[in-house]
Amino acid sequence: QLPQPGFVVISENYHPVWKFYVDGKRVQSYIANYAFMAIYCPAGEHKIVAKFESNYHRLGFILCSLGFAISLIALIIVVKKP
């Protein structure tokens, strides 16, 4: 809850893949105090959500899932052979 508009500083190292949402709307993040992140918020009470949205994490999850599925299929084929 902010009595007036201002920046909210998040004590986490700045990284561009962090995405911030204020009341469901995407907002820009800024570098604060040389290392941390900050977002601008209007006055009042708000819900702030931070998500680490990296395409590399998604790609890793997809490749891992694909590898697991292939391994599972191969195991089923080997077990079914007489």
trRosetta pair geometry for C-beta under 8 A, 3 or more apart (Angstrom, degrees):
i j d omega theta_ij theta_ji phi_ij phi_ji
1 44 7.0 -69 -145 161 68 29
1 45 4.5 -20 -100 -91 85 81
2 5 6.9 77 128 -101 138 23
2 6 6.1 -164 -159 36 135 97
2 8 7.6 -105 -70 -68 128 102
2 41 5.7 146 -9 104 152 116
2 42 7.5 167 72 115 133 33
2 43 5.2 -127 102 -130 96 47
2 44 6.5 -3 56 37 82 31
2 45 7.9 173 18 -77 63 35
2 46 7.6 -3 7 8 106 108
3 43 6.4 -31 137 -142 22 105
4 43 5.0 -34 -133 -90 22 114
5 40 7.3 22 178 -179 98 91
5 41 6.8 -164 -146 99 64 50
5 42 4.8 -34 -103 -134 100 46
5 43 5.1 -71 -50 -36 61 76
6 40 7.4 -135 137 -143 20 66
6 41 6.8 -11 67 59 52 80
7 30 7.3 -62 -136 52 130 130
7 32 6.8 162 151 -97 137 134
7 38 4.5 18 178 174 118 124
7 39 6.9 155 -151 77 71 27
7 40 5.6 -45 -95 -94 69 59
7 41 7.4 122 -123 16 21 77
8 38 6.4 161 77 -155 42 70
8 39 5.5 -15 55 60 95 81
8 40 7.9 160 12 -106 76 12
8 41 5.3 35 -18 -3 114 125
8 48 6.7 -104 90 -87 161 163
9 32 4.7 -139 -121 118 101 160
9 33 6.8 51 -148 -2 139 118
9 36 5.7 53 -175 117 98 136
9 37 7.3 146 -158 87 55 44
9 38 4.7 -30 -99 -96 62 95
10 32 7.9 121 35 36 60 132
10 36 6.2 -177 78 174 56 101
10 37 4.5 -16 56 74 108 97
10 38 6.8 -176 11 -85 75 37
10 39 7.3 38 -20 -2 113 95
10 50 6.8 109 -132 -78 159 151
11 36 5.8 -43 -117 -128 37 134
12 18 7.4 133 103 -93 131 157
12 36 6.6 100 54 -144 39 80
12 37 6.0 -18 68 18 87 112
12 50 7.8 125 32 165 154 163
13 35 5.8 -52 -126 169 71 91
13 36 6.9 -80 -105 -101 27 48
13 37 7.9 56 123 -25 18 93
14 18 7.7 -115 -154 24 47 131
14 29 7.5 169 -138 137 91 121
14 31 5.0 -5 -92 -111 166 82
14 32 7.8 154 -67 27 118 63
14 35 6.2 -162 3 174 98 36
14 36 6.2 111 -45 160 87 10
14 37 4.9 140 -100 -68 75 80
15 18 5.5 102 72 -16 81 99
15 52 7.8 24 85 -130 128 97
17 52 6.0 48 117 -164 103 67
17 53 6.0 -153 176 70 85 54
17 54 4.4 16 -168 -80 153 81
18 29 6.1 22 94 -11 105 170
18 37 6.2 -59 82 -96 152 165
18 50 6.0 -15 -169 -168 105 102
18 51 7.3 147 -157 77 55 40
18 52 5.8 -33 -98 -100 65 63
18 53 7.8 110 -131 22 18 74
19 26 6.5 -42 -177 -135 104 101
19 29 7.8 -143 -125 -19 26 121
19 50 7.3 150 78 -157 46 51
19 51 4.9 -21 62 64 97 93
19 52 7.9 169 18 -94 77 15
19 53 4.9 2 1 16 125 123
20 26 7.3 110 81 -155 52 55
20 27 5.2 -51 98 64 102 91
20 28 7.9 -4 53 98 110 8
20 29 5.3 117 2 -67 125 102
20 37 7.8 170 -49 153 133 131
20 39 4.8 -128 124 -81 162 148
20 48 6.7 -17 -166 -167 100 93
20 49 7.1 152 -156 81 51 52
20 50 5.5 -18 -101 -102 75 72
20 51 7.9 179 -79 22 30 70
21 24 5.9 -2 170 -134 119 13
21 25 6.3 149 -157 66 77 28
21 26 5.7 -41 -98 -89 78 45
21 27 6.8 143 -116 9 24 85
21 48 7.2 153 81 -156 54 45
21 49 4.4 -10 59 58 104 100
21 50 7.9 -165 22 -72 73 30
21 51 7.4 30 -5 -1 109 107
22 25 5.9 -31 66 62 70 86
22 27 5.0 29 3 -20 107 137
22 39 6.8 177 -50 142 118 136
22 41 5.8 -179 -128 -111 148 90
22 46 5.2 -5 -167 173 94 138
22 47 7.4 144 -160 76 46 51
22 48 5.6 -14 -103 -102 71 74
23 46 5.4 -84 -43 -149 97 91
23 47 5.7 106 -87 45 51 84
24 47 7.6 38 -30 76 69 114
24 49 8.0 44 -82 17 39 128
27 39 5.2 85 108 -162 128 118
27 40 6.7 -145 -179 54 130 74
27 41 7.9 9 -149 -80 175 65
28 39 7.3 159 86 -129 45 80
28 40 7.6 18 64 18 85 102
29 37 5.0 -19 -175 -163 122 111
29 38 6.9 137 -164 66 69 38
29 39 5.5 -49 -106 -78 66 86
30 37 7.1 128 68 -161 43 58
30 38 4.8 -35 67 67 95 92
30 39 7.2 155 16 -86 84 36
30 40 7.7 56 -3 -33 125 88
31 34 7.1 14 159 -137 111 13
31 35 7.5 50 -165 -35 95 6
31 36 7.4 121 -165 71 55 41
31 37 7.1 -51 -109 -103 37 48
31 38 7.5 13 111 19 10 94
32 36 4.7 -44 73 82 92 92
32 37 6.3 40 18 140 102 8
32 38 3.6 90 -46 -28 132 118
33 36 5.2 21 55 26 105 108
39 48 7.1 155 65 -140 144 125
41 46 5.6 -147 -156 32 123 154
41 48 7.3 -63 -87 -78 134 119
42 46 7.6 116 57 -55 75 136
52 57 7.5 73 123 -7 98 159
54 57 4.3 89 74 0 101 103
54 58 7.2 -170 97 -4 57 81
55 58 5.5 -53 -153 38 41 113
55 59 6.1 42 150 -20 71 105
56 59 5.6 -51 -143 38 33 112
56 60 6.2 38 155 -21 64 106
57 60 5.6 -52 -146 36 30 114
57 61 6.4 33 153 -20 63 104
58 61 5.7 -55 -150 35 31 111
58 62 6.4 29 153 -18 65 106
59 62 5.8 -55 -147 37 31 110
59 63 6.2 26 157 -14 66 108
60 63 5.9 -57 -143 41 28 107
60 64 6.0 29 158 -20 65 110
61 64 5.8 -56 -144 38 27 112
61 65 6.2 27 157 -19 63 109
62 65 5.9 -57 -147 37 27 110
62 66 6.2 28 154 -19 63 108
63 66 5.6 -54 -145 37 31 113
63 67 6.3 33 155 -19 64 106
64 67 5.8 -54 -148 37 29 111
64 68 6.4 30 153 -19 63 106
65 68 5.7 -53 -148 36 31 112
65 69 6.3 31 154 -19 65 105
66 69 5.8 -53 -147 35 31 111
66 70 6.4 30 155 -17 64 106
67 70 5.8 -54 -146 37 30 110
67 71 6.3 31 155 -18 64 108
68 71 5.7 -57 -148 38 30 112
68 72 6.3 31 154 -21 65 107
69 72 5.7 -54 -147 36 30 112
69 73 6.4 30 155 -17 64 105
70 73 5.8 -54 -148 37 31 110
70 74 6.3 31 154 -19 65 107
71 74 5.7 -55 -146 38 30 112
71 75 6.3 33 154 -21 64 106
72 75 5.7 -53 -147 35 30 113
72 76 6.5 31 153 -19 63 104
73 76 5.7 -54 -150 35 32 112
73 77 6.4 32 152 -19 65 106
74 77 5.7 -55 -149 36 32 112
74 78 6.3 30 155 -17 66 107
75 78 5.8 -55 -145 38 30 109
75 79 6.2 27 158 -17 65 110
76 79 6.0 -58 -144 39 28 108
76 80 6.3 25 159 -19 64 111
77 80 6.1 -61 -147 36 27 109
77 81 7.1 38 154 -35 61 97
78 81 6.1 -45 -159 11 33 114
